[in-house]
Amino acid sequence: MKSSRRSFLEAGLGLPVVLNAAPSFAGVLQSSETPAVKDSSFDPWIEIFPGNLRHNVQEIVRRAGSRPILAVIKNNGYGLGVTNVAQILDPQPEVFGFAVVKFHEAVSLRDAGVRKPILLLGPFDEINLADCVARNIMPMVYTPLGPALDKIAAKTQKPVPLHICIDTGIGRVGVPYHEAAPLVRDLASRKSVQIQGTMMTFTEDFDFDKEQLRRFNELCSSFESQGIALGRKHAASSFTLFQHPDAFLDMVRPGMAIYGIYSENEFRHTNVMELRPAVSLKARVIYVKKLRKGDSAGYNRAYLAKDDVWIATLPVGHADGWPRTAAKGAKVRINGQLYPVIASVSASHCIAEIGNQECVKIGDVATFFDSQLGSRPEDVSESCGASVYDLTMHLNPLLPRRII
Ligand SMILES: Cc1ncc(COP(=O)(O)O)c(C=O)c1O
């Protein structure tokens, strides 16, 4: 089959409806200084489904007994684009606010007009802290920051709202629960501080989570019995939503479930929440050819054709966020059929094995993952061992995001 790139573009062959949709571009692509889109139609793109995001929020509300949701949208909104996700979820009354890790993400949300509370889970210095306060971004605190908070509050003449992070066993950030008392008492005693929340993170080890919750509850009760107001207590990620209803506390704090993806494959087979993937990765076939028996494909000749076989080259590689392990069992959907990814995933390409018929042509749309059974992110994860977190969070921020 002969089809040059130019003739394909001129003929507009097979252009999907999505190209007619008003594209929305995340992060740097939203800058007004960015020139009009220059992507060739063969370059990969990411589709975002706001209807599914809203559906998943409703499922979480149903599961969490109407508790408010602090939506975790860190790491570029799990790949969907941090401002895209926030702007879609901002009007949802069930979404109390947003949590991010990177300071610049918090700032970009305010710059994009997001008005709901923002919690910064990540690190900051004193200058960042003053910027946070100026932009109404709440810091997550676990070190003796009292004097710095006093200085800022003296300038603004308002207490600084913040959340305190307690480490009950994850050993990452947070003041260790057995050393937390002096810090919490110090913060609570300052006029410069308004404790709006107190939080912890589970290790997601089912049994140890129970011990973590016991530590947290005991500590919080002890503070509260001393008259210390801790604000909203929260701990529940997506895993907790499925596994520990006794840990929903005053607010839930999921990420992955919002994007409609089961954080653990076994959760798919429960009826706890019906989640619909809100993201898909697509690109067009750039080349179709026949390998003869004995021909090879991929670096290190990773694939050797046992017979004559048609293959399709796809312009998506690990630099786009498609994991290298995809060549170990993942499938891509082209024209409704699933085809195995073979050989190796290189930085910008991968190869699908089509079979003994040439049933795919240049320009056909290939879906790497979407919301259909067989090509959901969890299916890709199950087939090749890539984590669903890697599939979404590693999506290259420069790929265009199209809101469908
Ligand atoms: C502190 C914290 N809370 C909540 C979440 C949400 O986790 P998940 O995406 O598994 O729901 C994360 C994500 O890793 C996190 O770091």
The ligand as an SDF file (V2000), in Angstrom:
LIG
                    3D

 16 16  0  0  0  0  0  0  0  0999 V2000
   -0.1580   12.1660   49.9460 C   0  0  0  0  0  0  0  0  0  0  0  0
   -0.9920   11.5140   48.8890 C   0  0  0  0  0  0  0  0  0  0  0  0
   -2.3080   11.4200   49.0710 N   0  0  0  0  0  0  0  0  0  0  0  0
   -3.1130   10.8490   48.1430 C   0  0  0  0  0  0  0  0  0  0  0  0
   -2.6010   10.3290   46.9740 C   0  0  0  0  0  0  0  0  0  0  0  0
   -3.5400    9.7040   45.9660 C   0  0  0  0  0  0  0  0  0  0  0  0
   -3.2000    8.3810   45.7070 O   0  0  0  0  0  0  0  0  0  0  0  0
   -4.0100    7.5280   44.6340 P   0  0  0  0  0  0  0  0  0  0  0  0
   -3.6790    8.0810   43.2980 O   0  0  0  0  0  0  0  0  0  0  0  0
   -3.4820    6.1500   44.7960 O   0  0  0  0  0  0  0  0  0  0  0  0
   -5.4430    7.6670   44.9510 O   0  0  0  0  0  0  0  0  0  0  0  0
   -1.2270   10.4080   46.7460 C   0  0  0  0  0  0  0  0  0  0  0  0
   -0.6670    9.8460   45.5230 C   0  0  0  0  0  0  0  0  0  0  0  0
    0.3220    9.1710   45.4760 O   0  0  0  0  0  0  0  0  0  0  0  0
   -0.4030   11.0110   47.7250 C   0  0  0  0  0  0  0  0  0  0  0  0
    0.9200   11.1270   47.5500 O   0  0  0  0  0  0  0  0  0  0  0  0
  1  2  1  0
  2  3  1  0
  2 15  2  0
  3  4  2  0
  4  5  1  0
  5  6  1  0
  5 12  2  0
  6  7  1  0
  7  8  1  0
  8  9  2  0
  8 10  1  0
  8 11  1  0
 12 13  1  0
 12 15  1  0
 13 14  2  0
 15 16  1  0
M  END
$$$$
